[in-house]
Amino acid sequence: MARSRKRMPGQTAQAPAGKATAGDERRRSAAPLLKGAAVLGAAAIVSKLLGTLQKIPLQNMAGDKVFGIYNAVYPLYILILTLASAGVPIAVSKFVSERAALGRYDEAKRVFGIAALTLFVSGAVFCAALYLSADGLAAAMGVREAGAAIRSVSFALLVVPVMAALRGYFQGLGDMVPTAVSQVAEQAVRVATMIALLLVYLHIGAADGRIAAGATFGSVAGAASGLAVLLPYWARRGRESEHAGISKPEAGAREPAGRILRQFVLYALPICLGTIVMPMVALVDTFTIPRSLGASGMSEHDAVYAFGVYNRGLPLVQLVSLVATSMSAALVPAIAEAALHGRRELIRVRTELAVRFTWLIGLAASFGLAVAAKPLNVMFFASAEGTFTMATLAFTALFSAVNVVSGSVLQGTGAVAVPARNLLIAAALKLAGNLVLVPLWGIQGAAVSAVVAFAAASALNVAALRRATGARFAVGRDALRPLLACGALCGAVALVLYGGAPLLAAVAPALAPRLQSTLLALVGVAVGAAVYAAALFRAGAVTRRELEAAPGFGARALPWLVRLRLLRP
């Protein structure tokens, strides 16, 4: 029986003498945590992937103007949503886990109830404020047609904060599965609803603003489905508690609700303030690019259309950042563990490894996306419009990836506020760059300011890492080798693109231009990645020792690399 194996509070484990060690106990206690983190990390990657890729069918189906309206509204929604609920899962998880560890399960439920009620009220207030100010905010953006989309997405604020609290409750009990399932369900329903409403509104010939409102309403439907998925888990948890006979504490022992709420707010607020910085960077574009384009002489229609074209390059950059996030999920716990045990040399080595591998991947992604920008643009968005801007934005992939990983490593070492401060500096640089460069160069100026802003944030993070960990990064010849490998990558991709185009035209002249671009882009990316990897190994830019130190990679990759004569035996 599963229940008979559980220990009561205060009961100690009994183990045969000589059979179990303290290390064994630590490994057994860490196993559920690592498993839960893996489940949650995998779900986060899947949900972020769905959220990123859904922008491509939106642009394809509705066009760049609707795409521009959507991208003007969504960062505003994310910022207000962050204010309403950021830090909630972590805070609820902390307070619930503390009470559950003492066997006070009824108090754990009470903490969740207080948090959920408070968050529902705050979400309702933000919802009303966003709904009533929608037209004013749209005018401030310079995108007056965005008013309907702002009102549409505001209703998600009635659901998401409560859903965040419920996720934190399950995480506090050590059960990551409900959160993981609800995350995936939320994004899947969001994308399905968006596409369904796009089809309906396009069929009836709705105005662009209404079509964008249908797309943003996907966030409302997704949030409702995410909450609906969590409710059966909540009901089952309640039945299990009743069946286990968990008793309620005496009335005099109940912690005052006001005290719980005050502790909760004091804990969640710093996390919230740290997480609003990234939405602020995106919001800078929303409030500056359309208005700056309009001030330079564009009509509002053309400015919103150009803003949509500018946003074409962002989904591909976000995919590279997603890879960096998954890397940090594997490396950061290892750094946090080393910090816990005071092993500074191990921290330094792992920090250097994390940043170096991210730099190498980011370099390849940025140069590859830049060289293949035209076929990728046609492949994903049906036209080559804005290709130069997309090629420029490609270099934000490098700096965004370094920023994500270096920021995560800083948090692992305890420097929680540093990445947020550096992103705030990046937001200020982005604002200044947009105000100066967009009137001069249009959306190309916005792309240049994005590269400068993220380069500054990543440089500041890396400098902070050097001070905090003593990490050293490549200079001179060691830094030149990856750039030579990038040169080989660019040459290989250019050969495929410019040599393959006339070949395809001769072999399959009836092939649609978009399909031709798709084939060229896919082959070019594959060939470029292979050439880059081979050049890195042959030039000694990646060593056997570095691969052996990479968690979960070296043991599988080394035999193949030796067999291909890219590494010495």
SVG drawing of the C-alpha trace seen along z (x, -y; Angstrom):
<svg xmlns="http://www.w3.org/2000/svg" viewBox="-19 -64 65 68">
<polyline fill="none" stroke="black" stroke-width="0.4" points="0.0,0.0 1.4,-3.4 0.1,-5.1 1.6,-2.6 5.1,-3.6 4.6,-7.3 6.3,-8.5 4.4,-10.6 5.9,-14.0 8.8,-13.4 9.3,-9.8 12.8,-8.9 13.7,-6.5 15.0,-3.1 17.7,-1.7 19.8,1.5 23.2,0.7 25.8,0.4 23.2,0.3 22.4,-3.3 24.7,-6.3 24.0,-10.1 24.9,-10.4 22.4,-7.8 19.7,-9.7 20.6,-12.9 20.4,-11.2 17.1,-9.7 15.7,-13.0 17.0,-14.8 15.6,-12.4 11.9,-13.6 13.1,-17.2 15.2,-16.6 12.4,-14.6 9.9,-17.4 12.2,-20.1 12.7,-18.0 8.9,-17.7 8.4,-21.4 11.3,-22.4 10.1,-20.2 6.6,-21.6 8.0,-25.2 10.0,-24.5 7.0,-23.0 4.7,-25.8 7.2,-28.5 7.8,-26.8 4.0,-26.9 3.8,-30.5 6.7,-31.5 5.6,-29.6 2.0,-30.7 3.1,-34.1 4.0,-32.6 0.5,-31.4 -0.9,-34.7 1.2,-36.8 0.6,-34.3 -3.1,-34.3 -3.8,-37.9 -1.0,-39.9 1.6,-42.3 -0.8,-45.0 -2.8,-42.7 0.6,-41.2 1.7,-44.7 -1.4,-45.4 -1.1,-42.1 2.6,-42.7 1.7,-46.2 -0.8,-44.9 0.8,-41.7 3.8,-43.3 1.4,-45.6 -0.7,-42.6 2.4,-40.7 3.6,-43.7 0.3,-44.2 -0.1,-40.4 3.4,-40.3 2.4,-43.1 -0.8,-41.2 0.7,-37.7 4.5,-37.6 6.2,-35.9 3.0,-34.3 3.8,-30.6 7.2,-30.9 5.7,-32.7 2.7,-30.4 5.0,-27.4 7.3,-28.6 4.5,-29.2 2.6,-26.0 5.8,-23.9 6.7,-25.3 3.3,-24.4 3.1,-21.0 6.6,-20.1 5.1,-20.6 2.0,-18.5 -0.2,-21.6 -2.0,-20.8 -5.2,-22.8 -3.0,-25.9 -1.4,-25.3 -4.8,-25.3 -5.7,-28.5 -2.5,-30.2 -3.6,-29.3 -7.1,-30.6 -5.9,-34.0 -3.5,-34.3 -6.1,-33.3 -8.7,-35.7 -6.2,-38.6 -5.0,-37.8 -8.5,-37.6 -9.3,-41.0 -6.0,-42.5 -6.6,-40.8 -10.1,-42.2 -8.8,-45.7 -6.2,-45.5 -8.8,-44.0 -11.1,-46.9 -8.3,-49.5 -7.0,-47.9 -10.5,-47.6 -11.6,-51.2 -8.3,-52.7 -8.0,-50.7 -8.6,-53.4 -6.4,-55.9 -3.5,-53.4 -4.0,-52.6 -3.8,-56.3 -0.6,-56.6 0.9,-53.7 0.0,-55.4 -2.1,-52.3 -5.7,-53.4 -7.0,-50.2 -5.5,-48.3 -8.3,-49.3 -10.5,-46.3 -7.5,-43.9 -6.6,-45.5 -10.2,-45.1 -10.2,-41.5 -7.0,-40.4 -7.9,-42.2 -10.3,-39.4 -7.4,-37.0 -6.5,-39.0 -9.6,-37.5 -8.2,-34.0 -4.4,-34.0 -3.6,-35.2 -5.7,-32.5 -4.2,-29.9 -0.7,-31.1 -1.7,-30.7 -3.0,-27.2 0.2,-26.2 2.2,-27.5 0.1,-25.4 0.9,-22.2 4.5,-23.1 4.7,-23.7 3.4,-20.1 6.2,-18.8 3.7,-17.9 4.9,-19.4 2.7,-17.4 -0.5,-19.7 1.6,-22.8 3.3,-21.1 0.0,-19.8 -1.8,-23.1 1.1,-25.0 0.9,-22.9 -2.9,-22.9 -2.9,-26.7 -0.7,-27.3 -2.3,-24.6 -5.8,-26.0 -4.5,-29.6 -3.0,-28.7 -6.1,-26.7 -8.5,-29.5 -6.4,-32.2 -6.4,-30.2 -10.1,-29.4 -11.1,-33.0 -8.7,-34.2 -10.5,-31.8 -13.9,-33.1 -13.1,-36.8 -11.2,-36.5 -14.1,-34.7 -16.6,-37.4 -14.2,-40.2 -13.8,-41.7 -11.7,-44.9 -8.0,-44.5 -8.6,-45.7 -11.3,-43.1 -9.1,-40.3 -6.3,-41.3 -8.8,-41.2 -9.7,-37.7 -6.0,-36.7 -5.4,-38.2 -8.6,-36.5 -6.7,-33.3 -4.8,-34.2 -8.2,-34.4 -9.3,-31.0 -5.8,-29.5 -5.8,-30.8 -9.3,-29.4 -8.3,-26.0 -5.1,-26.0 -7.2,-26.8 -9.8,-24.1 -7.1,-21.5 -5.9,-22.3 -9.3,-22.1 -9.6,-18.2 -6.2,-17.9 -7.3,-20.3 -10.5,-18.3 -8.6,-15.0 -6.1,-16.5 -9.0,-17.5 -10.5,-14.0 -7.1,-12.4 -6.7,-14.8 -10.1,-13.9 -9.4,-10.2 -6.1,-10.5 -7.9,-12.0 -5.9,-15.2 -7.3,-17.2 -7.8,-21.0 -5.8,-23.0 -7.6,-24.5 -9.1,-28.0 -6.6,-29.6 -3.6,-28.3 -4.7,-29.8 -2.3,-32.4 -4.0,-35.7 -4.9,-36.2 -3.5,-39.8 -0.1,-38.5 -0.1,-35.8 -1.0,-38.3 1.7,-40.8 4.3,-38.1 3.1,-36.9 3.2,-40.4 6.7,-41.2 8.1,-37.9 6.4,-38.1 6.9,-41.9 10.7,-41.8 10.3,-38.8 7.6,-40.8 9.8,-43.9 12.6,-41.8 10.5,-40.1 8.7,-43.2 12.0,-44.4 11.9,-42.0 8.4,-43.0 9.5,-46.6 12.1,-46.1 9.4,-44.8 7.0,-47.6 9.6,-50.2 9.1,-49.1 5.3,-49.2 5.2,-52.9 8.0,-54.2 8.2,-52.5 4.7,-53.2 4.7,-56.8 8.2,-57.5 7.4,-56.2 4.3,-58.3 6.3,-61.4 8.6,-60.8 5.7,-61.1 4.2,-57.6 0.4,-57.2 -0.8,-55.2 -1.7,-52.3 1.8,-52.2 3.4,-52.6 1.5,-49.7 2.3,-47.6 6.0,-48.4 5.9,-47.5 4.5,-44.1 7.3,-43.6 9.8,-44.5 8.4,-41.8 9.0,-39.1 12.5,-38.6 11.6,-38.1 10.1,-34.6 13.4,-33.1 15.5,-35.0 13.1,-33.8 13.7,-30.2 17.5,-30.6 16.8,-32.1 14.6,-29.1 17.6,-26.8 19.7,-29.0 17.0,-28.6 17.0,-24.9 20.8,-24.9 20.6,-27.0 18.1,-24.6 20.8,-21.9 23.8,-24.1 22.4,-26.5 21.4,-23.8 25.0,-22.5 26.4,-26.0 23.9,-26.5 25.0,-23.2 28.6,-24.2 27.9,-27.5 26.0,-25.8 29.2,-23.8 31.5,-26.7 33.4,-25.2 34.6,-28.3 36.9,-26.7 34.0,-24.4 31.8,-27.5 34.4,-29.2 34.8,-26.2 31.1,-25.6 30.5,-29.3 33.1,-29.5 31.6,-26.3 28.1,-27.7 29.0,-31.1 31.4,-29.6 29.0,-27.0 26.2,-29.7 28.5,-32.1 29.4,-29.4 25.8,-28.4 24.7,-32.1 27.4,-33.0 26.3,-30.2 22.6,-31.1 23.2,-34.8 25.5,-34.5 23.4,-31.6 20.1,-33.5 21.6,-36.7 23.0,-34.9 19.8,-32.9 17.5,-35.8 15.9,-36.1 14.9,-32.4 13.8,-32.2 11.7,-35.3 9.9,-33.9 9.7,-30.5 8.0,-31.7 6.3,-34.9 5.7,-34.5 7.6,-37.6 11.1,-39.0 10.0,-42.3 12.1,-43.5 14.9,-41.0 17.7,-43.4 15.9,-44.2 15.5,-40.5 19.2,-40.0 20.2,-42.7 17.8,-41.4 19.5,-38.0 22.4,-39.3 20.2,-39.8 20.0,-36.0 23.6,-35.9 23.3,-38.5 19.9,-37.4 21.2,-33.8 24.3,-35.1 22.0,-37.3 19.7,-34.5 22.4,-32.1 24.6,-34.6 21.6,-36.0 20.6,-32.5 24.1,-31.7 24.2,-35.0 21.0,-34.0 22.5,-30.6 25.4,-32.4 22.9,-34.5 23.2,-37.8 19.5,-37.9 19.1,-41.7 22.0,-42.1 20.4,-40.7 17.3,-42.8 19.3,-45.9 21.3,-45.2 18.1,-44.6 16.7,-47.9 19.8,-49.6 19.1,-47.7 15.6,-49.0 16.9,-52.6 19.3,-52.1 16.6,-50.7 14.3,-53.7 17.1,-56.2 18.1,-54.2 14.5,-54.0 13.9,-57.7 17.1,-58.7 17.4,-56.0 13.8,-55.1 13.1,-58.6 16.3,-58.3 16.3,-54.7 12.8,-53.4 12.5,-49.8 16.2,-49.2 17.0,-51.8 14.9,-49.8 16.8,-46.6 20.2,-48.3 19.1,-49.7 17.9,-46.2 21.3,-44.7 23.1,-47.5 20.7,-47.2 21.1,-43.4 24.8,-43.5 25.1,-46.0 23.0,-43.8 25.0,-40.7 28.4,-42.5 27.3,-43.8 26.2,-40.3 29.5,-38.8 31.5,-41.5 29.4,-40.7 30.2,-37.0 33.9,-37.7 33.7,-39.6 31.5,-37.1 33.1,-33.9 36.6,-34.8 35.7,-33.3 38.0,-34.0 36.8,-34.2 38.6,-33.7 40.7,-36.6 43.1,-36.8 43.6,-33.6 41.1,-31.6 38.4,-34.2 39.4,-34.3 38.8,-30.6 35.0,-30.7 34.9,-33.7 36.9,-31.7 34.3,-28.9 31.6,-31.4 33.3,-32.5 33.2,-28.8 29.5,-28.7 28.6,-31.8 30.5,-30.5 28.7,-27.2 25.3,-28.7 25.9,-31.3 27.1,-28.5 23.9,-26.5 21.7,-29.6 23.3,-31.1 24.3,-27.9 21.1,-26.0 18.7,-28.7 19.7,-28.3 19.9,-24.5 16.4,-24.3 15.1,-26.6 16.6,-24.3 15.6,-21.0 12.1,-22.1 11.0,-25.2 7.4,-24.8 8.2,-24.7 6.5,-27.6 8.9,-30.4 8.0,-29.8 8.7,-26.1 12.0,-26.8 13.0,-29.2 11.9,-26.6 14.2,-23.9 17.1,-26.3 16.7,-27.5 16.5,-24.1 19.4,-22.7 21.5,-25.8 20.9,-25.7 21.7,-22.0 24.9,-22.4 26.0,-25.5 25.5,-23.8 27.6,-20.8 30.4,-22.9 30.5,-25.2 30.7,-22.2 33.4,-20.6 35.4,-23.9 35.1,-24.4 36.6,-20.9 39.3,-21.0 40.4,-24.5 40.5,-23.4 37.9,-25.9 36.2,-23.1 38.4,-20.7 37.9,-17.2 38.1,-18.3 35.3,-20.8 33.1,-18.2 33.8,-15.8 32.7,-18.5 29.4,-19.2 26.7,-17.4 24.9,-14.6 26.6,-15.4 30.2,-14.3 29.7,-10.6 27.4,-10.3 29.1,-12.7 32.8,-11.9 32.8,-8.4 31.1,-9.8 33.5,-12.8 36.5,-10.5 35.1,-8.2 34.6,-11.2 38.2,-12.2 37.1,-15.6 38.7,-14.8 41.8,-12.8 41.2,-9.4"/>
</svg>
